[in-house]
Amino acid sequence: MSDLHWTLPQPAYTDPDVFAADLEHVFVRHWTFAGHSCELGPGDWFRVTLGRDQVIVVRDHDGTLHAHHDVCAHRGSRVTTAERGTAKAFVCPYHQWVYGLDGCLRSARLMGDAFWNEDSTPIGGVRLAPAAVREVAGLVFVCPAATPGEAPEFDGFAAAATRHLGPHGLADARIVARDRYRVAANWKTLVENNRECYHCRGSHPEFSLSNFEHGTHGDVRPNPRYDAAVARARARWETRGLATDEVSFPGGSWYRFTRLPLREGFTTETLDGRLVAPVMGTLPDEDVGSLRVVGLPNLWAHANADYAMTTRLTPVDAGTTDVEVCFLVDARAALDDRDVDALTAVWRATSEQDWALCEATYAGVASRGYRPGPLSPVVEESVASFLDWYRRRLPRTTTAAAG
């Protein structure tokens, strides 16, 4: 019994104060996945919301990526009125203050001469408050609580993403489907579900067509057939110049990259195993298996030869999580509606099955009968590792309630 790990106590999933601590210490003070580089051409922007914080991510016309808090420096109005768009400047709808894409104030009508310095800049450096932003291998991350010079360490993730995900060419891709869901469950319930495949055999028939059950998601069961398949695949990939090492939360960090083989007869995660779109990026050929990417607290992704799928979580309240699932292909790929349906079939089915499982789980967790349950040391070690990572993010005053 002493070697078992357990799920968290009920308040960790249901208490509004714990949820507030999650937002403050796990999300806004940490790097969180915000979107895709391919969505941000010159002048393009999108908005990211995390609790009370709202951040605009925009690419300047010189290619520089910026992130600004969506708060007018005049009296605090929100500047944007949409989730995404293209702009030459941002104009606050309240009093029409104008900000450049770099966040600097360009115009403020009726403010008088005393507001402006001799070089026509505003006194006190008035501007949109900046937030930290980074992009690598086609993925964009923000840290709302940090300025660009104060952000937490990112270089380890960036190095691993460049080696493993870079060849998939997500920066030069396009999104062919964007599915949005509102899930009636705490965000940790969704991450826990993702971190194990204990449930896969009984819940994910489409996913299980192409993917092995053994050897993944903290599954420590020996399986000579699977181990041999991994060894053969990695030997092939290494000769083709692909990274084959497993980067699995090094030093207790927040990210994982591992390339795994698919079942015999499958070259991608589709129902029939056949590619729907052209091989992406600089991948050598279609024999590249499936690259698994995890970025705690809110990203998981699978990158195949012909498409990539990303899942982004946005916590809404203790019992609600918004999810965005995007499907990306090479920007030059010509697909019709049937192609998109074929490309998205496995992960649409798998995602929606997971949301139903998470909602049923959360309903039980929130009920009078819930008690923390034991995690399997055979197939749920990744869940235990996630919960350890989560606890380390919280201050001591919150850790007691969160387990």
Residue pairs with C-beta under 8 A, 6 or more apart in sequence:
3 377
4 374
4 375
4 377
5 374
5 375
5 377
5 380
5 383
5 384
5 387
6 372
6 373
6 374
6 375
6 403
7 192
7 372
7 373
7 375
7 387
8 188
8 372
8 387
8 402
8 403
9 372
9 401
9 402
9 403
10 365
10 366
10 370
11 18
11 401
11 402
12 18
12 188
12 401
12 402
12 403
13 186
13 188
13 189
13 318
13 362
13 365
13 366
14 186
14 318
14 319
14 365
14 366
15 318
15 401
16 317
16 318
17 398
17 401
18 318
18 398
18 401
18 402
19 186
19 315
19 317
19 318
20 51
21 394
21 395
21 398
21 402
22 187
22 188
22 315
22 394
23 50
23 51
23 315
24 51
24 145
25 393
25 394
25 395
25 398
26 297
26 390
26 393
26 394
27 50
27 51
27 297
27 298
27 315
28 50
28 51
28 53
28 143
28 144
28 145
29 143
29 145
29 146
29 152
30 143
30 152
30 254
30 297
30 393
31 134
31 141
31 142
31 143
31 151
31 152
31 154
31 157
31 254
31 295
32 48
32 50
32 141
32 142
32 143
32 297
32 298
32 299
33 139
33 140
33 141
33 295
33 298
33 299
33 310
33 312
34 46
34 48
34 55
34 57
34 133
34 140
34 141
34 142
34 312
35 46
35 48
35 57
35 140
35 312
36 138
36 139
36 140
36 170
36 173
36 175
36 310
36 326
36 328
37 135
37 138
37 139
37 140
37 170
37 171
38 138
38 170
38 171
38 172
38 173
38 174
38 175
38 328
38 331
39 46
39 84
39 175
40 46
40 57
40 58
40 59
40 65
40 140
41 59
41 86
42 59
42 60
42 61
42 62
42 63
43 58
43 59
43 61
43 86
43 87
43 88
43 101
44 58
44 59
44 84
44 85
44 86
45 56
45 57
45 58
45 59
45 80
45 84
45 85
45 86
45 87
45 101
46 56
46 57
46 83
46 84
47 54
47 55
47 56
47 57
47 70
47 80
47 82
47 83
47 84
48 54
48 55
48 57
48 142
48 144
49 55
49 314
50 144
50 314
50 315
51 315
53 69
53 144
53 145
54 69
54 70
54 71
54 78
54 80
55 67
55 68
55 69
55 70
55 131
55 142
55 144
56 67
56 68
56 69
56 70
56 79
56 80
56 90
56 128
57 65
57 66
57 67
57 133
57 140
57 142
58 65
58 66
58 67
58 68
58 87
58 101
59 65
59 66
59 101
60 66
60 101
60 102
61 101
64 102
65 133
65 135
65 140
66 101
66 102
66 103
66 130
66 133
67 130
67 131
67 132
67 133
67 142
67 144
68 99
68 103
68 128
68 129
68 130
68 131
69 128
69 129
69 130
69 131
69 144
70 78
70 79
70 80
70 128
71 77
71 78
71 79
71 128
71 129
72 78
72 79
72 92
72 94
72 95
72 97
72 128
73 97
73 105
73 126
73 127
73 128
73 129
74 92
74 94
74 95
74 97
74 108
75 94
75 95
77 92
77 93
77 94
77 95
79 90
79 91
79 92
79 93
79 99
79 128
80 90
81 93
87 101
88 101
89 98
89 99
89 100
89 101
89 106
90 98
90 99
90 100
90 101
90 128
91 97
91 98
91 99
92 98
92 99
95 108
95 109
96 107
96 109
97 105
97 107
97 108
97 109
98 105
98 106
98 107
98 108
99 105
99 106
99 127
99 128
100 106
103 127
103 128
103 129
103 130
104 121
104 127
104 128
105 121
105 122
105 126
105 127
105 128
108 115
108 122
108 126
111 122
114 123
115 122
115 123
116 122
116 123
117 123
130 147
130 148
131 142
131 143
131 144
131 145
131 146
131 147
131 148
132 142
132 143
132 144
132 146
132 147
132 148
132 150
132 151
133 140
133 141
133 142
133 143
133 148
134 140
134 141
134 151
134 154
134 158
135 141
135 171
136 157
136 158
136 161
136 162
137 161
137 162
137 164
137 165
137 166
137 168
137 170
137 171
138 165
138 168
138 169
138 170
138 171
138 172
138 173
138 328
139 161
139 165
139 170
139 295
139 299
139 310
141 154
141 295
143 151
143 152
146 152
156 250
156 253
156 255
157 253
157 254
157 255
157 295
160 247
160 255
160 257
161 255
161 257
161 293
163 243
163 257
164 243
164 247
164 257
164 259
164 291
164 293
165 257
165 291
165 293
165 303
166 281
166 282
167 242
167 281
167 282
167 283
168 280
168 281
168 283
168 291
168 303
168 308
169 280
169 281
169 282
169 283
169 330
170 280
170 281
170 303
170 308
170 328
172 281
172 330
172 331
173 280
173 281
173 308
173 328
173 329
173 330
173 331
174 328
174 329
174 330
174 331
174 333
175 326
175 327
175 328
176 307
176 327
176 328
176 329
176 333
176 335
176 340
176 343
177 326
177 327
177 340
177 343
177 344
178 324
178 325
178 326
178 327
179 324
179 325
179 326
179 344
179 348
179 351
180 322
180 323
180 324
180 325
181 322
181 323
181 324
181 325
181 351
181 352
181 355
182 316
182 320
182 321
182 322
182 323
183 190
183 320
183 321
183 322
183 323
183 355
183 358
183 359
184 319
184 320
184 359
184 362
184 363
185 319
185 320
185 321
185 355
185 358
185 359
185 361
185 362
186 315
186 318
186 319
186 321
186 362
186 365
187 297
187 298
187 313
187 315
187 321
188 390
189 321
189 358
189 361
189 362
189 365
190 313
190 321
190 323
190 354
190 355
190 358
191 296
191 297
191 313
191 386
192 383
192 386
192 387
193 199
193 354
193 357
193 358
193 361
194 294
194 300
194 311
194 354
195 217
195 218
195 294
195 380
195 382
195 383
195 385
195 386
196 217
196 218
196 379
196 380
196 382
196 383
197 213
197 216
197 217
197 219
197 379
198 217
198 376
198 379
198 380
199 357
200 207
200 208
200 211
200 213
201 208
201 213
203 353
203 354
203 357
204 349
204 350
204 353
206 271
206 345
206 346
206 349
206 350
207 269
207 346
207 347
207 349
207 350
209 263
209 266
209 271
209 273
209 346
210 262
210 263
210 266
210 268
210 269
210 270
210 273
210 290
210 346
211 260
211 262
211 263
211 269
211 290
212 226
212 229
212 260
212 261
212 263
213 219
214 221
214 223
214 226
215 221
215 223
215 226
215 227
215 230
215 260
216 260
216 292
217 379
217 382
218 379
218 380
218 381
218 382
218 383
218 384
218 385
219 378
219 379
220 377
220 378
220 379
220 381
221 378
221 379
229 261
230 260
230 261
232 261
233 259
233 260
233 261
233 289
234 244
234 259
236 287
237 244
237 259
237 287
237 288
237 289
238 244
240 284
240 285
240 287
241 284
242 259
242 283
242 284
242 288
243 257
243 259
244 259
246 257
246 258
247 255
247 256
247 257
247 258
248 256
248 258
249 255
249 256
249 385
249 389
252 388
252 389
252 392
254 295
254 296
254 297
254 389
255 293
255 294
255 295
255 296
256 292
256 293
256 294
257 291
257 292
257 293
258 291
258 292
259 288
259 289
259 290
259 291
259 292
260 289
260 290
260 291
260 292
261 289
261 290
262 268
262 269
262 273
262 289
262 290
263 273
265 273
266 273
267 273
267 274
267 275
267 286
267 287
267 305
268 274
268 275
268 276
268 286
268 290
268 304
268 305
268 306
268 307
269 290
269 302
269 304
269 309
269 346
269 347
270 276
270 342
270 343
270 345
270 346
271 342
271 345
271 346
275 286
275 305
275 306
276 306
276 307
276 335
276 339
276 342
276 343
277 306
277 307
277 329
277 330
277 333
277 335
277 339
277 343
278 306
278 329
278 330
278 332
278 333
279 285
279 286
279 305
279 306
279 330
280 303
280 305
280 306
280 307
280 308
280 329
280 330
281 330
283 305
285 305
286 305
286 306
287 305
288 304
288 305
290 302
290 303
290 304
291 301
291 302
291 303
291 304
292 300
292 301
292 302
293 299
293 300
293 301
293 302
293 303
294 300
294 301
296 386
296 389
297 313
297 390
298 312
298 313
298 314
299 310
299 311
299 312
299 313
300 310
300 311
301 308
301 309
301 310
301 311
302 308
302 309
302 347
303 309
306 329
306 343
307 327
307 328
307 329
307 343
308 327
308 328
309 325
309 326
309 327
309 328
309 347
310 325
310 326
310 328
311 323
311 324
311 325
311 351
312 323
312 324
312 325
312 326
313 321
313 322
313 323
314 321
314 322
314 323
314 324
315 321
315 322
316 322
319 362
319 366
323 351
323 355
325 347
325 348
325 351
327 340
327 343
327 344
327 347
329 335
329 343
335 343
364 370
372 403
375 381
375 383
375 384
387 403
390 402
391 399
391 402
391 403
394 402
